[in-house]
């Protein structure tokens, strides 16, 4: 998740430029991971702003790129968090990650692509989902958005896991257009 600080009712999110710096230097994720003595998965999580970073690792990254920490880790405006609901796809991506998905009936909406998919009809209606990795999953029921929580861990890439409906979240479902034809629908 993002590093989010609450200072006198002001919400501050820290994002980083690790991916841009790495690409500018023509360095692979594995090369950077080896230089910093961390896993490639750590670099991936950091580049996606999905992981908190220790101060020690932040200093290592700063030293590696020979830049001040404040040139790598930047404050991002999060004032929209004070709103009652997330009302745009961009806000949803910022809060829950770019790969967030929404279910409505037997359709899936992917925030990363803006596509609607129609597949696994019976399974989706029972909230049995394929392994989407670390994607955050929500379901829209009666114009309200709820968390989807897996009932067990996935065993492999081809596994389907039943999910239960969790708590209601502050997302306005009207920002997701399920009226378009699904790109993979026959």
N, C-alpha and C positions, 0 to 999 in steps of 0.2 A: 504494500500500500504506500501511498504518498506520506511524506513527513508533513504533518499538519500541526501548526502551532496556534494556540488561541491566546492572543495578547490583548488584554483589555477589550474583549468582545470583537476584536479584529481577527479575521481568519487569514493565516498565511500558509501557503504551500510552497515547499522547496522542491524544485525540479532540477535536473542536471543536463549538461551538454556533453556527457561522456560519449554518446554515439557520434555526435558531430565531430568531436575532437579526434576520436579514434579513426574515423573515415578520412579526415583531413591529413592525418599522419600515415594513412594507408596501413593500418594495423588491424589484424583480425581480432575477433573476440577472444580466441584461444591465446594469441600472443599477449594480449593485455592481461588476461587472467593469469597466465604463467608469470608475467613480470610482477604482478601484484600478489602472487601466491594465494589466489582464490580460484574457485571453479568458474567454468564458462557460464554455468547457470546463474551464478552471482552477477556476472557482467550483464547477462540478458535481463535479469530482474532489475538491475540498476538502470540500464538503458531504457527500459519500459516504465521507469518510475514506479515500480511495483514493490520495491523493497526499501526499508529504512537502511541508512548507512551509518556505520560507526564513525566517530570522529577520527579514529586511527586510520581507517580506510580512506576517508575523505582527504586526510593529509598525504597518504601514499599516492593517491590519484593526482593531487595537486603537484606533488614533487615529480611524479612521472611525466606529466605534461608541462612541467616547469611554468605553471600558472598559479596565481593566487586562488585560494578556495572560492572567493566570491565571483571569480570569472568562470567557474565550473558549475557551482551550485547557485541557483538563482531563485529569488522570491517570485512567485506567480500570484497574480490577483485572483483571489477566491471569494470576492465579495458576493458572488451569486449564491454562495452556500447559505447566506443569511436569508435567502428567499424561502418562501414556504415550500416550493417544489422545484425540482429540476424540470425545466420546460423546453430544453433543446437537446438534440443528440450530442452536441459538443459538451454540454454540461454533464450529461450522463457519462460520456467517455472520460471526462476529467475526474469524476467521482468514483467510477467503478471500473475503468479501464476501457481501452479502445475495442476490445473483443467481447464486450457485453452482448448477451443475446436475450431476446424477449420471445415468449411463446404466447400465442393467442389461438385457441382451438388447435388445429393441426398445422399451423404456420409458425415459422421461426423468422424473426427479424434479427439480422446481424448489424450491430452498430458500425463495425469496421468497414463493411462494404456498402451498407445501405440496401442490401438485397433482402428480399423475402424468399424463403425456401419452403417448399412443401415436400415433406418426406416422412417416412415412418409414421403414417397417419394414426394407426391404432396405438402405437407406443407413445406418441406425443400426447394423445388424449388421456393417457394414464400416467403422464409425466415420467415415462421411461426414456431417458436421454442417453445418446452415445457419449463417449468420452470426449468432451470439449476442452480438456486440459483445465487450465486455471480460469476459464471464462466465468464471469459472474452471470448467473441465470435468474431471470425473473419470469413471472407469468402474469398476464392481464386477465382479470376476471371481473365482470360487471363494472368495467371502466375504472378499476383499481389495480395497482401494481403490487405484487407480493414476491418476496424472496422464494427461490426454489432451493431446497436443501436435500442433498443426496442422503439416502438411507444407509449407504455403505460405501466403502472405497471402491474405485474401479480396479478390476483385476488386470486388464490389458487394454490395448487401443480399440479392440472390437467389442468391448463389453458395453452393455446397456445397464444403467442403474436407475431404479425407481427413485423419484424425488417426492418430497412432501412440500406442501405449501406452508411457508413461514409467515413472518410478520409483514404487514403492509409497509411499503416504503414511499418516500416523498418524491415520486416521479409522476409527471403529468403524461398519461398514456396518449394524449392527443398529438404529441409531437412525433409519434410513430405511425406512418401511413401503411396500414395493412390492406388498403383497398387496391393496391397495385397487384398485378398478376405475378405469382412467384416465378422466378427466373428458371427454375427446373421443373415447373409444372407442365404436364403433357396436355 
